[in-house]
Amino acid sequence: WVLPATLLIIFVLLYLTFKRVGEALLIMASLPFALIGGVWLLYLLDFNLSVATAVGFIALAGVAAEFGVIMLLYLDNAWRARQAAGAKSVQALQEALVEGAVLRVRPKVMTVAVLVVGLLPMFWGSGSGAEIMQRIAAPLVGGMLSAPLLSLLLLPAAYGLLQRWRLARAGASCPRASQRGLR
């Protein structure tokens, strides 16, 4: 019950942040992809699902949602700046997506490096309670390998599709959308 409740709380907080269901769903849709790294590392280490691994997955979901929120804010700011300058084409959207995503590469790499290095003592520790701590750290370490890549690749693409759909719905100049029947 705790994991679904946590995901529901994350969705509600995302909705309250963005005031739109589309953006909240974008980030929620990226969470399972971010959790893939944690699942694979648990599989490779032959760890079973337990309360400790569930705690690790809850922490990973929070970090992955944070990655998504920050990425979406940068993408949205870049796109709004282009729109304020009068550019409302698919090409301007693509330029905004590249600009917003590129601004997040270095901070994301630094964040991931700090998280992984900080979790390694828990992951490789020995002694009293180390077995439980390893099961908490394993999903986080695995997820930190997949979550940043997916938020750098998946979120800009999904945000671009969402904004293209909004452009087509608004009737803006969207030649590629009209060629594909999106208008």
N, C-alpha and C positions, 0 to 999 in steps of 0.2 A: 504494500500500500504506500510505502514511503516514496518509492521512485516515481510512480505515476503522480502522486500528490506534488512532488517536487517539480516535475515537468509542467503540471498545471499552474503552479505558482510562477514558474519562469515565464510561461505564456502570458499570464495576466500582467506581470510586471513589464513584459515587452510591449503589450498592447497599451498599457498606461504610458509608457515612454514614447512610443511612436504615434499613438492615436489613430493607427490604421491596422486593420487585420492583416493586410498583405505583407507588410514588413515583419510583423510578429510571426506570421506563418513561414516567411523566408528563413528566419533564424531558427525556428523550431524544426523546419525541414532539414536544416544543415546539422542538427544535433546527432541524429543517428549516424551520419557519415563521420562525424568527429569521434563517436564512440567506437567505431570500427577498430581503430588502433588499439584501444583498450581490450576489446574482445580478442583480437589476434594475439596480443601479448599474453593474456590469460591462457589462451589455448597453447601457445608455445611453451609456457612455463608449467603447463599441466595443473593450473590452479582451478579449483571448482568455484562456482558462484557461491558466495556466502554473504553474511552481513558486512564483513570487512570489505569485500569487493564492491558491494552495493554502495558503501560509503565512498569508495574511490570513484565509482561511476557518478554519484551525485556531485562530487567535487568537480569531476571532469565536465559534467553537463553545465555547471556554473561557469567554469573557465571558458568552455566552448561558446556559451551564450555571450559572455563578455567579449570574446574575440569577434563574434558576429555583430554585436551591437556597435562596437567601435568601427569595424569595417563598414557597416551600413551607414553610420554617421559620416564617415569620410566620403563615401560614394555619393550620398545624398547632398552633402555640402558642395562637392565638385559639380554635380548636376544642377543644383540650384544656382550656382554661380554662372554656369553656362546659360541657363534659362534667363537669368537677370540681364545678361548681356545680349539677349535676343535670339540666341541659338536654340532652336527646338527641333533639330533634325536628328536622324539616327547617327550620322557621323559625329555630331556634337556630343551625343550620348556616349558613343564609344570612346571619344577622347576624354570625357569626364570619368568614365569607368577606369580607364588606364591611369589617369592622373590620381584618382582617389585610391586605387589599389597600390600603386607604386609608393605612395606616401606611407603606406602601412607595412611595407616589407621589412625594413630595418627594425622598427619597434617590435614587430611580431617575432622576428628572429631573436632579438635580445630577450624578450619575455619568455619565449620557449626555452632558450638556453639557461636562463636563471631558474626556471621551474624544474627543468630536468636535472640540472646540477644540484639544486636544493633537495630533490627527491632521491637522488642516488644513495645518500647515507641510509635512508629508510629502506630503500630497495635492496641494498647489499648488506645491511646490518646483521648482526648476530647477537645472541643473548636473549634475555628475558623479553618476551613480547615481540621479538623480531619477525616471527612468522605471520603474525596478524598485521604488523606494519607493512610487510612486503605485499600483502594482499590488498592493502589500501593504496599503496604507491603504484602497483603494477598497472591498474587501469589509467592512472594519471600519466605515467611515463609513456605507455603505449598511445594514449590519446594525444599526447603532446607531439607525437610524431605524425599523426594524421590530421588533427584539427587545424593546424595553421595552414597546411597545404590546401585543405578543402575550403577554408574560409578565404584564402587568397584566390582560388580558382572558381569554386562553386558559387559563392555569394555574389561576386561581380557579374557572373553570367546570368544568374537567376534574377538579380536586381535589374540587369539590362533588359531581360525579357519582360519583366513586370513594367518597366518604364516604357518600353516599346509598345506594349499593349495599351498603356495609358495614353501614349501619343496617338496611337491609331484610333482609340476611342474618342479622343478630343478633336480628331480631324486635323492634326498638325501635319507638317510636311514630313512624310514618312514613306519615301519611295520604296524602300525594301519591304516594308510592311504591306503596302498595297500590292506589290508583286507577288507576295506569298498569300494573299487573300486575307490578311489580318485586318483590313479596314472594312 
